[in-house]
Amino acid sequence: MTATASVPTLESVLSSYDQRHENLIPILQDVQDRHGFLSEEAASRIAEYLGLSPNDVYGVATFYAQFRFHPPGKNHIKVCLGTACHVGRSALILEAVTKMLRIGPGETTEDLQHSLESVACFGSCAMAPVVVLNDKVFGRMTPRKTEKLIEGER
């Protein structure tokens, strides 16, 4: 998405909030919901709107794991690393996906087809280890089952 294409939407988000510093997180969440990530241009405009420095905006946004700074892939993969999933060897699943797609957590493939995220817990511990693909939860996963799942999305 280009910066010019996102300007009207960004301005409509900003205009729905008062120019108070305490609106920073809701604005960041709203912009990411609409655009899929926080672009450098959006962060700069949010800073300007709220009378903050871009560093202040990035400081807050990088503190919280929910914010992304790159466009997500068409297929968004989340691997749970919570306690139950960790015991179920989810680190091996994450390693397999990393090798398969040649990206790490927080990254997107060059063709924008896949993005990868590691998550602390999904709350689906009875199904551990868990992988989420495009908001659909898959339980009792193995590295091979996860690779097959991803191959089915190509």
C-alpha positions, 0 to 999 in steps of 0.5 A: 500500500502506498503512502498516498493511498493510505492518507485519506484513511489515516486522516479519517482515523485521526479525525475521530480522536481528540489530539490528546497523548492518551489516545496514542495507543487506540490510534495505533491500534486503529491504524494497524487494524485498517492498514495491517501494519504501522508504516513510517509515514503513519507513525510520523503523521500520528506523532505530528497530530498528537504533538509528539516526536516520532521517537515517542510514537515508536517507543510506545509502538515497539514496547507492545508486541501487538504492533507490526512495522511491515505489511503482513503476508497474505497468509499470517502464521502464528506459532505459540510458544507458551508453556504447554506448547513449549513442552510440546516442542513448539520451538521445533515448529517455529524453527521448521517454519523459519527454514521453510519460508526463510523468515523469522518471527515478525517478518514477511516473505518478499512476495508478501505471501507469508508472515510469521509471528511467535506468540506467548499463548493462545489459551488453547493449551489442551490442543498444544502445540498450537499453530494459527493460520489466518485466524484458524487454530490448528492443534497438536501440530508437528513441524511436518504437519505445519509444513504441509499446512503452509504448503496447502496455502501456496 
